[in-house]
């Protein structure tokens, strides 16, 4: 399939969608506004902010991705072999697939979109994708990438349409259009791949797992808070703060488990393109969280994380005074970008870390999940 023409929402149409926000990362059925509409020539349309309606001639076989979370959605729908690129393959964590029989993806074959000087428009021309599963506003509002709206328009006309929404966080001021929860976005991806039945089966599986876990959670008053941050160094001294209370999709597992935001009421804002502020151990000590979640170490095992980051904190004059450090409640914070397969494994990870008296071992059936993905 090599699509060269498409129908996209106009600027006026995009403006109509601006400001309409999703309220939760909990999966909820949508009203069908983006349901594919088949025509006599088998083309169909998918609607998603900010682009609007996009018409595809057939199911895309080669798809450019930036966000690993959307790539994970493609894998969940049985279309992992369609992924031809991601922004940074090193941030696409695929360890979970090894536990699912017949599910795999080759990140070494994926083109890395981000280079030393940003993103070269030529890489999209060379990929010659059937679809760009990327929010174009993400590309044009990140100055480092070096892409303009005219570049996106050219690629849309010459190569393939763009379809996607930046959902991993909700702190960027330029994102003034509708957000989607993880499963709302997942549903749009399913429409693009024409995999409604598989999506519904996956959502049903997810809902059952979350319901079972939440049934066994301790009372809300007995659940800890967490300070979520980013620091890639093995001996970190400064941290980029995230807000667990934010509705970005990479916090879904914490919301589902009732982990509250240790930074609530602190005045510390979450990381965004415009806010690059950092906090240190002194600031952490003022908050003194029940737990600390450090992102930037997802490629490490739990033991490797303990032997580097945690060991450094335990021997640090200030960090060692933190309750979370004293209690052994410093954990890897999970990936920046995540999709539905990864989310199930992350929910299991944090349920067993935070509530070992209630949860241990596998919290969901790997064979059943693999069967849904592989069809």
C-alpha positions as CSV (number, residue, x, y, z in Angstrom):
1,X,0.0,0.0,0.0
2,X,1.3,3.4,-0.9
3,X,-1.1,6.1,-0.2
4,X,-0.6,9.6,-1.8
5,X,-3.9,11.4,-1.2
6,X,-6.0,11.7,1.8
7,X,-8.7,13.7,3.5
8,X,-7.7,15.5,6.7
9,X,-9.6,17.8,9.0
10,X,-9.4,21.5,8.2
11,X,-8.0,24.1,10.6
12,X,-11.6,25.0,11.4
13,X,-12.3,21.4,12.2
14,X,-9.3,21.2,14.4
15,X,-10.3,24.3,16.2
16,X,-13.6,22.7,17.0
17,X,-11.8,19.9,18.8
18,X,-9.5,22.2,20.7
19,X,-10.0,22.3,24.4
20,X,-12.1,19.2,24.6
21,X,-10.3,17.0,27.1
22,X,-10.6,13.4,28.3
23,X,-11.0,13.2,32.0
24,X,-9.4,9.9,32.8
25,X,-7.0,7.2,31.6
26,X,-9.5,4.6,32.6
27,X,-10.8,2.9,29.4
28,X,-14.2,4.1,28.4
29,X,-16.2,3.4,25.3
30,X,-16.2,6.3,22.8
31,X,-19.3,7.5,21.0
32,X,-18.1,6.1,17.6
33,X,-17.1,9.4,16.2
34,X,-14.0,7.9,14.7
35,X,-15.5,4.6,13.6
36,X,-14.2,3.6,10.2
37,X,-16.7,4.1,7.4
38,X,-16.2,1.7,4.5
39,X,-17.0,2.8,1.0
40,X,-17.4,1.0,-2.3
41,X,-13.7,1.2,-3.0
42,X,-12.9,-0.2,0.6
43,X,-11.4,3.0,1.8
44,X,-12.3,4.0,5.4
45,X,-11.9,7.0,7.7
46,X,-10.5,7.5,11.2
47,X,-11.0,10.8,13.1
48,X,-8.6,11.9,15.8
49,X,-7.5,15.3,17.1
50,X,-5.6,17.4,16.1
51,X,-5.6,16.3,12.4
52,X,-9.3,15.5,12.2
53,X,-10.6,12.9,9.7
54,X,-8.1,10.9,7.7
55,X,-9.2,8.5,4.9
56,X,-7.1,5.4,4.3
57,X,-7.3,3.2,1.2
58,X,-6.5,0.0,3.0
59,X,-5.0,-1.3,6.2
60,X,-1.5,0.2,6.5
61,X,1.4,-2.2,6.2
62,X,4.3,0.2,6.9
63,X,3.7,2.7,9.7
64,X,6.0,5.4,11.0
65,X,5.8,5.9,14.8
66,X,7.5,8.3,17.2
67,X,5.9,7.3,20.5
68,X,6.7,3.7,21.7
69,X,3.3,3.7,23.4
70,X,1.6,3.8,20.0
71,X,4.0,1.1,18.7
72,X,2.9,-1.1,21.7
73,X,-0.7,-0.6,20.6
74,X,0.2,-1.9,17.1
75,X,1.8,-4.9,18.7
76,X,-1.3,-5.5,20.9
77,X,-3.4,-5.5,17.7
78,X,-1.1,-8.1,16.0
79,X,0.5,-5.5,13.7
80,X,4.0,-5.2,15.2
81,X,5.6,-6.0,11.8
82,X,4.1,-2.8,10.4
83,X,6.3,-0.6,12.7
84,X,9.1,0.9,10.6
85,X,10.4,3.5,13.0
86,X,10.2,5.1,16.5
87,X,11.6,8.3,17.8
88,X,14.2,6.7,20.0
89,X,14.4,2.9,19.9
90,X,16.2,2.9,23.2
91,X,13.0,4.2,24.9
92,X,10.9,1.4,23.4
93,X,11.0,-1.2,26.2
94,X,9.9,-4.6,24.8
95,X,10.9,-7.0,27.7
96,X,7.2,-7.8,28.4
97,X,6.8,-9.5,25.0
98,X,9.2,-12.2,25.9
99,X,6.6,-13.5,28.4
100,X,4.0,-13.8,25.6
101,X,4.2,-16.7,23.3
102,X,4.3,-15.7,19.7
103,X,4.6,-12.0,20.4
104,X,7.8,-10.2,19.4
105,X,9.1,-7.1,17.6
106,X,12.5,-6.3,16.1
107,X,13.5,-2.9,17.3
108,X,16.9,-3.2,15.5
109,X,15.0,-3.0,12.2
110,X,13.3,0.2,13.1
111,X,14.6,3.5,11.9
112,X,15.5,6.0,14.6
113,X,13.8,9.3,13.8
114,X,15.8,11.5,16.1
115,X,19.3,12.3,15.2
116,X,22.0,14.5,16.7
117,X,20.5,17.6,15.0
118,X,16.9,16.7,15.3
119,X,14.6,15.0,12.8
120,X,15.5,15.2,9.1
121,X,12.4,15.4,6.9
122,X,14.2,13.2,4.4
123,X,13.9,10.2,6.7
124,X,10.1,10.2,6.3
125,X,10.5,10.4,2.5
126,X,12.9,7.4,2.6
127,X,10.6,5.4,4.9
128,X,7.7,5.9,2.4
129,X,5.2,4.9,5.0
130,X,1.5,4.1,4.5
131,X,0.7,6.1,7.6
132,X,2.4,8.4,10.1
133,X,1.0,7.4,13.5
134,X,2.4,10.6,15.0
135,X,0.9,13.7,16.4
136,X,2.1,16.4,13.9
137,X,1.9,19.1,16.6
138,X,4.5,17.2,18.7
139,X,6.9,17.4,15.8
140,X,6.3,21.1,15.0
141,X,6.3,22.3,18.7
142,X,9.6,20.7,19.7
143,X,12.2,23.2,18.6
144,X,15.0,20.6,18.6
145,X,13.3,18.6,15.9
146,X,13.6,21.5,13.4
147,X,10.3,20.7,11.6
148,X,7.8,23.2,10.4
149,X,4.1,22.9,9.6
150,X,5.0,23.2,5.9
151,X,7.2,20.1,6.3
152,X,4.2,18.2,7.7
153,X,2.0,19.4,4.9
154,X,4.5,18.3,2.3
155,X,4.9,14.8,3.9
156,X,1.1,14.5,4.2
157,X,0.7,15.1,0.5
158,X,3.8,13.4,-0.9
159,X,3.9,10.3,1.4
160,X,1.0,9.6,3.8
161,X,-1.3,11.3,6.4
162,X,-0.5,11.9,10.0
163,X,-2.7,10.4,12.7
164,X,-2.0,10.6,16.5
165,X,-2.2,12.6,19.7
166,X,0.4,13.3,22.3
167,X,-1.0,11.5,25.3
168,X,1.9,10.5,27.5
169,X,1.7,13.8,29.5
170,X,-0.7,16.7,29.7
171,X,1.7,19.6,30.7
172,X,2.5,21.2,27.3
173,X,0.9,24.6,26.7
174,X,0.8,24.1,23.0
175,X,-1.5,21.0,23.4
176,X,-4.8,23.0,23.4
177,X,-6.8,20.3,21.7
178,X,-8.5,17.1,22.9
179,X,-6.6,14.6,24.9
180,X,-7.3,10.9,24.8
181,X,-6.9,8.3,27.5
182,X,-4.8,5.2,26.7
183,X,-7.7,3.1,25.7
184,X,-9.4,5.9,23.7
185,X,-6.2,6.3,21.7
186,X,-5.9,2.5,21.5
187,X,-9.3,2.4,19.9
188,X,-8.3,4.9,17.3
189,X,-5.3,2.8,16.4
190,X,-7.5,-0.2,16.2
191,X,-9.7,1.7,13.7
192,X,-6.7,2.5,11.6
193,X,-5.7,-1.2,11.6
194,X,-9.3,-2.4,11.2
195,X,-8.9,-4.5,14.3
196,X,-12.1,-3.7,16.2
197,X,-12.7,-7.3,17.4
198,X,-9.2,-7.7,18.8
199,X,-9.3,-4.4,20.5
200,X,-12.6,-5.2,22.2
201,X,-11.1,-8.6,23.4
202,X,-8.0,-6.8,24.7
203,X,-10.1,-4.2,26.5
204,X,-12.3,-6.8,28.1
205,X,-9.2,-8.7,29.3
206,X,-7.7,-5.4,30.7
207,X,-10.9,-4.5,32.5
208,X,-11.1,-7.8,34.2
209,X,-7.5,-7.7,35.4
210,X,-7.8,-4.2,36.8
211,X,-11.1,-5.1,38.5
212,X,-9.5,-8.1,40.2
213,X,-6.5,-6.1,41.3
214,X,-8.6,-3.2,42.7
215,X,-10.8,-5.6,44.6
216,X,-7.8,-6.8,46.6
217,X,-6.2,-3.4,47.2
218,X,-5.9,-2.2,50.8
219,X,-8.2,0.7,51.9
220,X,-7.3,4.1,50.3
221,X,-6.0,5.4,53.7
222,X,-3.4,2.6,53.7
223,X,-2.0,3.3,50.2
224,X,1.3,5.3,50.0
225,X,2.1,8.4,48.0
226,X,4.8,8.5,45.5
227,X,7.3,11.1,44.1
228,X,7.7,10.5,40.4
229,X,10.8,11.9,38.8
230,X,13.4,11.5,36.1
231,X,17.2,11.1,36.5
232,X,19.2,8.9,34.2
233,X,22.4,9.0,36.2
234,X,23.5,6.1,38.4
235,X,24.4,8.7,41.1
236,X,21.7,11.3,40.7
237,X,21.8,14.6,42.5
238,X,19.0,16.5,40.6
239,X,15.7,15.3,39.3
240,X,13.1,16.4,36.8
241,X,9.7,16.1,38.6
242,X,6.6,14.5,37.2
243,X,3.1,14.8,38.8
244,X,1.4,11.4,39.5
245,X,-1.8,13.4,39.7
246,X,-1.5,14.3,36.1
247,X,-3.6,12.4,33.6
248,X,-0.9,11.5,31.1
249,X,-1.0,7.8,30.1
250,X,2.3,6.9,31.6
251,X,0.8,7.4,35.0
252,X,-2.2,5.1,34.5
253,X,-0.9,2.2,36.6
254,X,-0.4,4.5,39.6
255,X,-3.9,5.8,39.2
256,X,-5.4,2.3,39.0
257,X,-3.5,1.3,42.2
258,X,-4.5,4.4,44.1
259,X,-0.9,5.7,44.5
260,X,-1.3,9.4,45.4
261,X,1.0,12.3,44.4
262,X,3.6,13.2,47.0
263,X,4.1,16.6,45.3
264,X,0.4,17.6,45.8
265,X,0.3,21.1,47.3
266,X,4.1,21.6,47.0
267,X,3.9,24.1,44.2
268,X,6.3,21.9,42.1
269,X,5.1,21.7,38.5
270,X,5.5,18.7,36.2
271,X,8.0,18.4,33.4
272,X,7.0,19.9,30.1
273,X,8.6,21.5,27.0
274,X,8.4,24.9,28.7
275,X,9.2,23.8,32.3
276,X,12.6,22.1,32.7
277,X,13.0,22.8,36.4
278,X,14.6,20.3,38.7
279,X,14.5,19.4,42.3
280,X,17.2,18.1,44.7
281,X,17.3,16.0,47.8
282,X,16.6,19.0,50.0
283,X,13.3,19.6,48.2
284,X,12.5,15.9,48.4
285,X,13.2,16.0,52.2
286,X,10.7,18.8,52.6
287,X,8.1,16.6,51.0
288,X,9.5,13.3,52.5
289,X,7.5,11.0,50.3
290,X,6.4,7.4,51.2
291,X,8.1,6.2,48.0
292,X,10.3,7.5,45.2
293,X,9.9,6.5,41.5
294,X,12.9,7.3,39.4
295,X,12.6,7.1,35.6
296,X,15.5,6.8,33.2
297,X,16.5,3.3,34.3
298,X,14.0,1.0,32.6
299,X,16.8,-0.9,30.8
300,X,18.1,-2.0,34.2
301,X,16.8,-4.9,36.2
302,X,15.5,-4.3,39.7
303,X,18.7,-5.6,41.1
304,X,20.9,-3.4,38.9
305,X,18.8,-0.4,40.0
306,X,19.3,-1.3,43.6
307,X,23.1,-1.7,43.2
308,X,23.5,1.7,41.6
309,X,20.8,4.4,42.2
310,X,19.5,3.1,45.5
311,X,22.9,2.2,46.9
312,X,24.0,5.8,46.1
313,X,21.0,7.2,47.9
314,X,21.5,5.0,50.9
315,X,25.1,6.4,51.3
316,X,24.2,10.1,50.5
317,X,24.1,12.4,53.5
318,X,20.7,14.0,52.7
319,X,19.1,11.3,50.6
320,X,19.7,8.7,53.3
321,X,17.4,10.7,55.6
322,X,14.4,10.2,53.3
323,X,11.7,7.9,54.6
324,X,11.4,6.2,51.2
325,X,15.1,5.4,51.2
326,X,15.1,4.2,54.8
327,X,12.1,1.9,54.1
328,X,13.5,0.5,50.8
329,X,10.7,2.2,48.8
330,X,12.8,3.6,45.9
331,X,11.7,2.0,42.6
332,X,12.3,2.3,38.9
333,X,9.6,4.7,37.6
334,X,8.6,2.9,34.5
335,X,8.9,4.0,30.9
336,X,8.1,7.5,29.7
337,X,6.0,6.1,26.9
338,X,3.8,3.1,27.4
339,X,1.0,1.2,25.7
340,X,-1.6,-1.3,26.7
341,X,0.6,-4.4,26.8
342,X,3.3,-2.7,28.8
343,X,0.7,-1.2,31.1
344,X,-0.6,-4.6,32.2
345,X,2.9,-5.7,33.2
346,X,3.6,-2.3,34.9
347,X,0.4,-2.6,36.9
348,X,1.5,-6.1,38.0
349,X,5.0,-4.8,38.9
350,X,3.8,-1.9,41.1
351,X,1.0,-3.9,42.7
352,X,3.5,-6.5,43.9
353,X,6.1,-3.8,44.9
354,X,3.7,-1.6,46.8
355,X,1.4,-4.2,48.2
356,X,3.4,-7.5,48.7
357,X,1.0,-8.8,51.3
358,X,-1.9,-8.7,48.8
359,X,-0.1,-9.5,45.5
360,X,2.6,-11.9,44.4
361,X,3.5,-13.8,41.2
362,X,1.6,-13.4,37.9
363,X,-1.6,-11.3,38.2
364,X,-2.9,-12.2,34.8
365,X,-2.9,-15.1,32.3
366,X,0.0,-14.7,29.9
367,X,-1.3,-17.4,27.6
368,X,-4.7,-15.8,27.3
369,X,-3.2,-12.4,26.6
370,X,-0.9,-13.8,23.9
371,X,-3.8,-15.5,22.3
372,X,-5.7,-12.2,22.0
373,X,-2.7,-10.5,20.4
374,X,-1.8,-13.3,18.0
375,X,-5.4,-14.0,17.1
